[in-house]
Amino acid sequence: MALRMQKTFLYKSSTKIVDRLANWAANPWRRYSLLAIIFLIGFLVGSSLGMINGVIALMDPVGAFIALIFLELLIKARFVFLKSNKRIILVRVFDMFRIGLTYGLFSEGLKLL
């Protein structure tokens, strides 16, 4: 059994994607547009989760628990990436996705009132 990954082209390019993204997002307009797109994707996922749980209406507490666990994992990943020497753009992407997901869930919850 191999103890480490082989140095294939896919492995090398996937490890450099965060650095490439950080270099691309050095321009403030690109960074803000990337964060806005990530926020909207998070909002789409959050509102979709709310709609799917609302339509099925069988597993609302389980769906809320899974969403809560996912949000907590994103918070833990934020602290892990802040302690390491990774670029700060990855932390901002996680934060914007988390905020968008939470906003989408809240907006779906307010529709049901």
C-alpha positions as CSV (number, residue, x, y, z in Angstrom):
1,M,0.0,0.0,0.0
2,A,1.4,3.4,-1.0
3,L,1.9,5.9,1.8
4,R,1.7,9.0,-0.3
5,M,0.0,10.1,-3.5
6,Q,1.8,9.8,-6.8
7,K,2.9,13.1,-8.4
8,T,0.5,13.0,-11.4
9,F,-0.5,16.0,-13.4
10,L,-3.9,16.1,-11.9
11,Y,-2.5,16.0,-8.4
12,K,0.0,18.8,-9.1
13,S,-2.6,21.0,-10.7
14,S,-5.2,20.4,-8.0
15,T,-2.7,21.4,-5.3
16,K,-1.9,24.7,-7.1
17,I,-5.5,25.7,-7.6
18,V,-5.7,27.8,-4.4
19,D,-2.6,29.7,-5.3
20,R,-3.9,30.3,-8.9
21,L,-7.2,31.5,-7.5
22,A,-5.5,33.8,-5.0
23,N,-3.3,35.3,-7.8
24,W,-6.3,35.7,-10.1
25,A,-8.3,37.4,-7.3
26,A,-5.5,39.9,-6.5
27,N,-7.6,42.5,-8.4
28,P,-10.3,43.8,-6.0
29,W,-13.0,43.7,-8.7
30,R,-12.3,40.1,-9.4
31,R,-12.2,39.2,-5.7
32,Y,-15.5,40.9,-5.0
33,S,-17.2,39.3,-8.0
34,L,-15.9,35.9,-7.0
35,L,-17.2,36.4,-3.5
36,A,-20.5,37.6,-4.8
37,I,-20.8,34.5,-7.0
38,I,-19.9,32.2,-4.1
39,F,-22.5,34.0,-1.9
40,L,-25.2,33.5,-4.5
41,I,-24.3,29.9,-4.9
42,G,-24.6,29.5,-1.1
43,F,-27.9,31.2,-1.2
44,L,-29.1,28.9,-4.0
45,V,-28.0,25.8,-2.0
46,G,-29.7,27.1,1.2
47,S,-33.0,28.0,-0.5
48,S,-32.9,24.6,-2.4
49,L,-32.4,22.8,0.9
50,G,-35.3,24.6,2.4
51,M,-37.6,24.0,-0.5
52,I,-36.7,20.3,-0.7
53,N,-37.3,19.8,3.0
54,G,-40.6,21.8,2.7
55,V,-41.9,19.6,-0.1
56,I,-40.9,16.3,1.3
57,A,-42.0,17.3,4.9
58,L,-40.8,14.0,6.3
59,M,-37.4,14.7,7.5
60,D,-37.3,18.4,8.6
61,P,-35.4,17.8,11.8
62,V,-32.9,15.6,10.1
63,G,-32.4,18.1,7.3
64,A,-31.9,20.9,9.8
65,F,-29.4,18.7,11.7
66,I,-27.4,17.9,8.5
67,A,-27.4,21.6,7.5
68,L,-26.2,22.5,11.0
69,I,-23.4,19.9,10.9
70,F,-22.3,21.2,7.5
71,L,-22.2,24.8,8.8
72,E,-20.2,23.7,11.8
73,L,-17.7,21.9,9.6
74,L,-17.3,25.0,7.5
75,I,-16.5,27.0,10.7
76,K,-14.0,24.4,11.8
77,A,-12.4,24.4,8.4
78,R,-12.1,28.2,8.6
79,F,-10.0,28.0,11.8
80,V,-7.8,25.2,10.3
81,F,-7.1,27.3,7.2
82,L,-6.4,30.4,9.3
83,K,-3.8,28.5,11.3
84,S,-2.1,27.1,8.3
85,N,-0.2,29.1,5.7
86,K,-2.9,28.9,3.1
87,R,-4.0,32.0,1.2
88,I,-6.8,34.1,2.9
89,I,-9.0,33.9,-0.2
90,L,-10.0,30.3,0.7
91,V,-11.2,31.5,4.1
92,R,-13.2,34.3,2.5
93,V,-14.8,31.8,0.1
94,F,-15.8,29.5,2.9
95,D,-17.2,32.5,4.8
96,M,-19.2,33.8,1.9
97,F,-20.6,30.4,1.2
98,R,-21.6,29.9,4.8
99,I,-23.3,33.3,4.9
100,G,-25.1,32.7,1.7
101,L,-26.3,29.2,2.9
102,T,-27.5,30.7,6.2
103,Y,-29.3,33.6,4.5
104,G,-31.0,31.1,2.1
105,L,-32.2,28.9,4.9
106,F,-33.5,32.0,6.8
107,S,-35.3,33.3,3.8
108,E,-37.0,29.9,3.2
109,G,-38.0,29.8,6.9
110,L,-39.5,33.3,6.7
111,K,-41.6,32.2,3.7
112,L,-43.3,29.6,5.8
113,L,-44.5,32.0,8.5
